[in-house]
Amino acid sequence: MKPRTSLAAASALMLVSLAVQIAAQGPPPQAPAPAPPPAGQAPAGQAPPAQAPAQAPGRGRGPATFPAQQRPPGDPAMIVRGQQIYAATCRACHGPDLRGGDMGGPNLLRSQLVLNDQNGELIQPVVLNGRQTPGMPAMPPLPLPPDDIKAVAAYIHSVAATSRGQGAPPPGSEVELNIVVGDPAAGKAYFAANCASCHSATGDLAGIASRASSPVDLQNTWVGGGGRGRGAAPGGPSRRETTATVTLASGEKVTGRLLRMDEFLVLIGLPDGTTRSFRRDGDVPKVEISDPLEGHKKLWQTLTDKDMHDVTAYLVTLK
């Protein structure tokens, strides 16, 4: 038994001696921490960080939201050349401020095709081939050289870049449009055939050109039916309100301003400020509608641009 005890004691003594030596050595020395790399440089052994792409100048206020609509500023000389070409070939349809002209062209400041065009690549096929848009006048093909189309595109983009918001006019003085471009004689004939049953050039419309602030105001007034109606006293109530007369089974009639009418209900406003509603069942009770603008609403369905300008040219002579 003694030999085994001596062997165990010797092993324990060796383990204690090894532990003491390790403790005496202490932890291994730490290498000094490297200094941080300068701003914009990657640490040693690593790839440099990716740089964010530079923002292209945007349109309007601040950078453009959509990358497809970002573009660098155009060449000033090309923009001036494009403005001259636009004035000669595009202004009549798209207007002097690109928001649409007398010939019915669309607003270029709102056109998605124009907004996404970069250098005329989207505008050129439309100019060369024309375009037919439902509900709008057809655009005929224009045989312009490619460089001229690029110049026009540069001019359009330069105007859009100054826009205060989508579809808003560019800054600057307001452009005064001359809308008196029709034939007064043709307008007088149209008036006699379509308007004289309700209006008179020597009655309610006498001096209308002097009362209107401008030809634009005059045109908007007569097309929209903005007159006060025949026989209306100056300063009196407007006669443009749609009224309804409800005849009850008892024979009583109730007349007032029409507020609502459908298959089940008719609601009218009375002169004292109250309202009355009546349940409808087919044609009971009887309801008669008086709409002062009925003639104008029917006219809107057939009125052409030529008719409108002709009548305006006639009405501006009624001073």
C-alpha positions as CSV (number, residue, x, y, z in Angstrom):
1,M,0.0,0.0,0.0
2,K,2.9,2.4,0.7
3,P,4.1,2.6,-3.0
4,R,0.6,3.6,-4.2
5,T,0.4,6.3,-1.5
6,S,3.7,7.8,-2.4
7,L,2.7,7.9,-6.2
8,A,-0.5,9.8,-5.4
9,A,1.3,12.3,-3.2
10,A,3.9,12.9,-5.9
11,S,1.2,13.5,-8.5
12,A,-0.5,16.0,-6.3
13,L,2.7,17.8,-5.6
14,M,3.4,18.2,-9.4
15,L,-0.1,19.7,-10.1
16,V,0.3,22.2,-7.3
17,S,3.7,23.2,-8.6
18,L,2.3,23.7,-12.2
19,A,-0.5,25.9,-10.9
20,V,1.9,28.1,-9.0
21,Q,4.0,28.6,-12.2
22,I,1.0,29.6,-14.3
23,A,-0.2,32.1,-11.7
24,A,3.2,33.7,-11.5
25,Q,3.3,34.3,-15.2
26,G,0.1,36.4,-15.2
27,P,-2.2,37.1,-18.2
28,P,-0.7,37.5,-21.6
29,P,0.0,41.2,-22.5
30,Q,-2.7,42.9,-24.6
31,A,-1.9,44.6,-27.9
32,P,-2.7,48.3,-27.9
33,A,-6.0,49.2,-29.6
34,P,-5.6,50.6,-33.1
35,A,-6.6,54.3,-33.5
36,P,-10.0,54.8,-35.3
37,P,-9.7,55.4,-39.0
38,P,-10.2,58.9,-40.4
39,A,-13.8,59.8,-41.4
40,G,-14.7,58.3,-44.7
41,Q,-12.0,55.6,-44.6
42,A,-12.6,51.9,-43.8
43,P,-10.6,50.0,-41.1
44,A,-7.6,48.1,-42.2
45,G,-8.5,44.9,-43.9
46,Q,-12.1,45.9,-44.7
47,A,-13.7,47.1,-47.9
48,P,-14.6,50.8,-47.9
49,P,-18.2,51.6,-47.1
50,A,-20.6,52.2,-50.0
51,Q,-21.2,55.8,-50.8
52,A,-24.8,57.1,-51.2
53,P,-25.4,58.2,-54.8
54,A,-25.4,61.9,-55.3
55,Q,-28.8,63.4,-55.6
56,A,-29.7,64.9,-58.9
57,P,-31.3,68.3,-58.9
58,G,-35.0,67.9,-58.3
59,R,-38.0,69.6,-59.8
60,G,-39.9,72.4,-58.0
61,R,-39.4,72.7,-54.3
62,G,-36.6,70.5,-53.0
63,P,-35.3,67.2,-54.5
64,A,-37.6,65.3,-56.7
65,T,-39.5,62.4,-55.0
66,F,-39.3,60.0,-57.9
67,P,-35.9,59.1,-59.3
68,A,-37.4,58.8,-62.8
69,Q,-38.3,62.5,-62.6
70,Q,-34.9,63.7,-61.6
71,R,-32.6,65.3,-64.2
72,P,-29.7,67.8,-64.3
73,P,-30.3,71.4,-65.4
74,G,-30.5,71.8,-69.2
75,D,-28.1,73.8,-71.4
76,P,-29.2,77.5,-71.3
77,A,-28.7,77.9,-75.0
78,M,-30.7,74.8,-75.9
79,I,-33.5,76.0,-73.5
80,V,-33.7,79.4,-75.3
81,R,-33.8,77.6,-78.7
82,G,-36.5,75.3,-77.4
83,Q,-38.6,78.2,-76.2
84,Q,-38.6,79.7,-79.7
85,I,-39.6,76.4,-81.3
86,Y,-42.3,75.9,-78.7
87,A,-43.7,79.3,-79.3
88,A,-43.9,78.7,-83.0
89,T,-45.3,75.1,-83.0
90,C,-46.8,74.2,-79.6
91,R,-48.1,77.3,-77.9
92,A,-51.5,77.3,-79.6
93,C,-52.4,73.9,-78.2
94,H,-50.5,73.8,-74.9
95,G,-50.6,77.5,-74.0
96,P,-48.0,80.1,-73.2
97,D,-47.5,78.6,-69.7
98,L,-47.7,74.9,-70.7
99,R,-51.1,74.5,-69.0
100,G,-53.2,74.1,-72.1
101,G,-54.2,76.5,-74.8
102,D,-57.1,77.5,-77.0
103,M,-56.7,74.5,-79.3
104,G,-57.4,72.1,-76.4
105,G,-54.0,70.6,-75.8
106,P,-53.3,69.0,-72.4
107,N,-51.5,70.5,-69.4
108,L,-47.8,69.6,-69.9
109,L,-47.0,70.3,-66.3
110,R,-49.3,67.4,-65.2
111,S,-48.4,65.0,-68.0
112,Q,-46.8,61.8,-66.7
113,L,-45.1,61.3,-70.0
114,V,-43.4,64.7,-69.8
115,L,-42.6,64.3,-66.1
116,N,-40.8,61.0,-66.8
117,D,-39.1,62.1,-69.9
118,Q,-35.3,62.8,-69.5
119,N,-34.0,64.2,-72.8
120,G,-36.9,64.0,-75.3
121,E,-36.9,60.2,-75.6
122,L,-40.6,60.0,-74.6
123,I,-41.7,63.3,-76.1
124,Q,-40.2,62.6,-79.6
125,P,-42.5,59.7,-80.6
126,V,-45.6,61.7,-79.7
127,V,-44.3,64.8,-81.7
128,L,-43.4,62.7,-84.8
129,N,-46.4,60.3,-84.8
130,G,-49.1,62.5,-83.2
131,R,-51.5,61.2,-80.6
132,Q,-55.2,60.5,-80.3
133,T,-56.5,60.8,-76.7
134,P,-60.2,60.0,-76.1
135,G,-62.1,63.1,-75.3
136,M,-59.4,65.5,-76.5
137,P,-58.6,67.0,-79.9
138,A,-56.2,64.8,-82.0
139,M,-52.6,66.0,-82.1
140,P,-51.3,65.9,-85.6
141,P,-47.7,64.6,-86.4
142,L,-45.1,67.3,-86.5
143,P,-42.0,66.6,-88.7
144,L,-39.5,68.3,-86.4
145,P,-35.8,67.3,-86.4
146,P,-34.7,65.3,-83.4
147,D,-32.4,68.1,-82.1
148,D,-35.4,70.5,-82.2
149,I,-37.5,68.1,-80.2
150,K,-34.7,67.7,-77.6
151,A,-34.5,71.5,-77.4
152,V,-38.3,71.8,-76.8
153,A,-38.1,69.1,-74.2
154,A,-35.3,71.0,-72.4
155,Y,-37.4,74.1,-72.4
156,I,-40.5,72.3,-71.0
157,H,-38.3,70.7,-68.3
158,S,-36.8,74.1,-67.4
159,V,-40.3,75.5,-66.9
160,A,-41.5,72.5,-64.9
161,A,-38.4,72.9,-62.7
162,T,-39.6,76.4,-61.5
163,S,-43.2,75.2,-60.8
164,R,-44.4,75.9,-57.3
165,G,-46.3,72.6,-57.2
166,Q,-47.8,70.1,-59.5
167,G,-49.9,71.8,-62.1
168,A,-49.3,75.3,-60.7
169,P,-48.2,78.1,-63.0
170,P,-44.5,79.1,-63.0
171,P,-43.7,82.3,-61.0
172,G,-43.9,85.6,-62.7
173,S,-46.6,87.9,-64.0
174,E,-49.9,86.4,-64.9
175,V,-50.3,85.7,-68.6
176,E,-53.3,87.5,-70.1
177,L,-54.9,85.3,-72.7
178,N,-56.8,86.8,-75.6
179,I,-59.9,84.7,-76.0
180,V,-61.8,87.1,-78.3
181,V,-60.9,85.0,-81.4
182,G,-64.3,84.1,-82.7
183,D,-66.6,85.4,-85.4
184,P,-69.1,87.9,-84.0
185,A,-71.5,87.4,-86.9
186,A,-71.5,83.6,-86.4
187,G,-72.0,84.2,-82.7
188,K,-75.0,86.5,-83.2
189,A,-76.6,83.8,-85.4
190,Y,-75.9,81.1,-82.8
191,F,-77.3,83.3,-80.1
192,A,-80.5,84.0,-82.1
193,A,-81.0,80.2,-82.7
194,N,-80.1,78.9,-79.2
195,C,-80.3,81.7,-76.6
196,A,-82.9,84.3,-77.7
197,S,-85.8,82.3,-76.2
198,C,-84.6,83.1,-72.7
199,H,-82.2,86.1,-73.2
200,S,-82.3,89.4,-75.1
201,A,-79.4,91.5,-76.3
202,T,-81.5,94.6,-75.6
203,G,-83.0,93.3,-72.3
204,D,-81.2,91.3,-69.6
205,L,-77.9,91.2,-71.6
206,A,-77.9,94.9,-72.6
207,G,-74.5,96.3,-71.7
208,I,-73.2,92.9,-70.5
209,A,-69.7,93.6,-72.0
210,S,-69.4,96.7,-69.8
211,R,-70.5,94.8,-66.7
212,A,-68.0,92.0,-67.1
213,S,-64.6,92.6,-65.7
214,S,-62.9,90.9,-68.7
215,P,-63.7,88.8,-71.7
216,V,-62.7,85.7,-69.7
217,D,-65.2,86.6,-67.0
218,L,-67.9,87.3,-69.6
219,Q,-67.3,83.9,-71.3
220,N,-67.4,82.1,-68.0
221,T,-70.6,83.9,-67.0
222,W,-72.6,83.1,-70.1
223,V,-71.4,79.5,-70.5
224,G,-72.1,78.7,-66.8
225,G,-75.4,80.5,-66.8
226,G,-74.2,83.0,-64.3
227,G,-76.6,85.8,-65.2
228,R,-79.2,86.8,-62.6
229,G,-82.1,86.0,-65.0
230,R,-84.5,88.0,-66.9
231,G,-86.3,90.7,-64.8
232,A,-84.1,90.2,-61.8
233,A,-83.6,93.5,-59.9
234,P,-80.1,94.7,-59.2
235,G,-79.0,93.5,-55.8
236,G,-82.0,91.2,-55.6
237,P,-82.0,87.4,-55.0
238,S,-80.5,85.2,-57.6
239,R,-82.9,83.2,-59.8
240,R,-80.5,80.4,-60.5
241,E,-81.8,78.1,-57.7
242,T,-83.6,75.0,-58.6
243,T,-87.1,74.9,-57.1
244,A,-89.7,72.2,-56.6
245,T,-93.4,72.3,-56.2
246,V,-95.0,69.3,-54.4
247,T,-98.8,68.8,-54.9
248,L,-100.3,66.7,-52.1
249,A,-103.4,64.5,-52.4
250,S,-105.4,67.2,-50.6
251,G,-104.5,69.6,-53.4
252,E,-102.1,71.6,-51.2
253,K,-99.0,72.8,-53.0
254,V,-95.7,73.4,-51.3
255,T,-93.0,75.2,-53.2
256,G,-89.4,75.7,-52.1
257,R,-85.7,75.3,-53.0
258,L,-85.0,71.7,-54.0
259,L,-82.5,70.2,-51.6
260,R,-82.7,66.5,-52.4
261,M,-84.8,64.2,-54.6
262,D,-84.6,60.5,-55.3
263,E,-87.0,57.6,-55.8
264,F,-88.2,57.6,-52.2
265,L,-87.9,61.1,-50.9
266,V,-88.1,64.8,-51.9
267,L,-86.7,67.4,-49.5
268,I,-87.3,71.2,-50.1
269,G,-86.2,74.3,-48.2
270,L,-88.9,76.8,-47.4
271,P,-88.5,80.6,-47.5
272,D,-88.7,80.8,-43.6
273,G,-85.5,78.6,-43.4
274,T,-87.3,75.4,-42.4
275,T,-87.4,72.2,-44.5
276,R,-90.1,69.7,-45.4
277,S,-89.7,66.2,-46.7
278,F,-92.2,64.1,-48.5
279,R,-92.2,60.4,-49.1
280,R,-92.5,59.4,-52.7
281,D,-94.3,56.4,-54.2
282,G,-93.9,56.5,-57.9
283,D,-95.5,59.7,-59.2
284,V,-97.3,60.4,-55.9
285,P,-97.1,63.1,-54.8
286,K,-96.7,65.1,-58.0
287,V,-93.4,67.0,-58.1
288,E,-92.7,69.8,-60.6
289,I,-89.0,70.9,-61.0
290,S,-88.0,74.3,-62.2
291,D,-84.3,74.6,-63.1
292,P,-83.2,78.0,-64.4
293,L,-80.1,76.4,-65.8
294,E,-81.8,73.6,-67.7
295,G,-81.3,75.4,-71.0
296,H,-77.6,75.9,-70.3
297,K,-77.1,72.3,-69.2
298,K,-78.6,71.0,-72.5
299,L,-76.4,73.5,-74.3
300,W,-73.3,72.1,-72.7
301,Q,-73.9,68.8,-74.4
302,T,-73.6,70.3,-77.9
303,L,-71.6,73.5,-77.4
304,T,-68.3,73.4,-79.3
305,D,-65.2,75.5,-78.8
306,K,-66.0,77.4,-82.0
307,D,-69.5,78.2,-80.9
308,M,-68.3,79.4,-77.5
309,H,-65.7,81.7,-79.0
310,D,-68.1,83.0,-81.6
311,V,-70.8,83.9,-79.0
312,T,-68.2,85.5,-76.8
313,A,-67.0,87.6,-79.7
314,Y,-70.6,88.7,-80.2
315,L,-71.3,89.4,-76.6
316,V,-68.2,91.7,-76.2
317,T,-69.9,94.0,-78.7
318,L,-72.9,94.5,-76.3
319,K,-71.7,97.6,-74.5
